[in-house]
Amino acid sequence: MEHSPPIENFPPKANAALIVAHPDDEILWCGGWVLTHPGWQWRIVTLCRGGDPDRAPKFRKVLEQLGAVGAMANLNDAPDQIPLNPEIVTETVASLLPDKHFDLVLTHGPHGEYTRHRRHEECCRAVVRLWESGRIKTDHLWLFAYDDGGRKHLPRVSAGAQRHHLTEPTWREKYRLITEVYGFTRESWEAHATPREEGFRCFQSPDSAIVFLKSNIPPP
């Protein structure tokens, strides 16, 4: 039987960090969860596009509409996706989180959400490293859980993941943020891919997350 992600362990005004590679990832893969918890204290950060004159202002507008705070870094995001130094990625994530204790932390999965973007994968590993070292403190880490079957279909929730089913009004608001605020056309991949249900792998200890990552190593 499938279940929605557990919420009983979180206080009404939970302090949550959402760490993503790019502006729009926070909406595509987790926007429904954010929208259904407007009373939470959300800090949303991105590793890339801080200097992008188009995407950076749109990200700030999304934060405003979500009632969240956040920050952007400007790591290399060129199309060739040259692997970044893991230490640089880790320190970049740490620099975006002045508060190191959260009730919940959410980020990408080890394979990203589609085939393929290295920055998603690198973001995931950096967050787990920080949790393992104690530089991020939380009792709950959730990794986005989607796949596209090797480009055979649009991203959908991975088998065995916890599922969060969006109501129609929540999905419509999520879709509005993607199309009207971020400005993706209705014919774009992003608009077509905007999930109506969201998936997470939920961990309560760094050891369990590390075991999962070791069994889900991306190709070189």
Disulfide bonds with the S-S distance in Angstrom:
none
